[in-house]
Every structure is written in C-alpha cells, then in structure tokens.
Amino acid sequence: MTVHKIWGYYNVMYDTPDTKVKEITLDPRGMMSMQRHKNRNEYWIVVEGSCTLDTEMKEFNMMDTIILKKHDTFTINKNEWHRLANPSGDIPCKLIEIQYGEVCDEDDIEVLK
C-alpha cells in the first residue's frame, strides 16, 4: 500500500497492531511535520540519500539537528518531538522505519502547531 503525502510517500511492508515496517521516501526539499507519538517508538535506517532530523534533547530542554546519511540509524522514543527533512535539491532520501509499541497506527501522531 502506497500513501502519498506532501513531503513524499511511504509503503507499508509489514503491519500488525504492535509492529509496522514502512519504506519512506522523502522528496527533495520535502519536510515532515514536527510530531511525536504516545504509544510507539520508531527505529530508522537510511538506505538512500541523506536527511536532517530535528529531535528533542529533553535533558537540555532544547532541539538539536542531526544529519543522517546512508546506513545511519536512529531511534525515536515515545513522546519525543521529531521532524525529518530533505534539504537536497535533487536526491530523494529513503528510510526504513520500524514502529514498535502498544499501538502502531496513523492516529498516534501529535503534530506541533
């Protein structure tokens, strides 16, 4: 199943109530919303291109920006604010996202307004 978004698209590769695997394609200049999840963690591996990750550093009460390149991995824990962006002008970024936790569905997204 392919789901198109303003920032690119994703394909669901595996889906159970407590685990979901997605292949995410972040278009050049695409940016997701700043979001967090109450019921799940996410584990990412970049498989193509690169992207930036804005993530919450709770111990310092601030945000940090990290550059993720091919084969880099990152874990987002429950309730951590995060946002992916692809500043590249011409190269998509592809990631494998593994969601795991109590609930792994699209209703578990809180967007920062």
Sequence and secondary structure as in RCSB ss.txt:
>XXXX:A:sequence
MTVHKIWGYYNVMYDTPDTKVKEITLDPRGMMSMQRHKNRNEYWIVVEGSCTLDTEMKEFNMMDTIILKKHDTFT
INKNEWHRLANPSGDIPCKLIEIQYGEVCDEDDIEVLK
>XXXX:A:secstr
 EEEETTEEEEEEEEETTEEEEEEEE TT B   EE SSEEEEEEEEESEEEEEEEEGGGTEEEEEEEETT EEE
E TT  EEEE   SS  EEEEEEEEES  STTS EE  
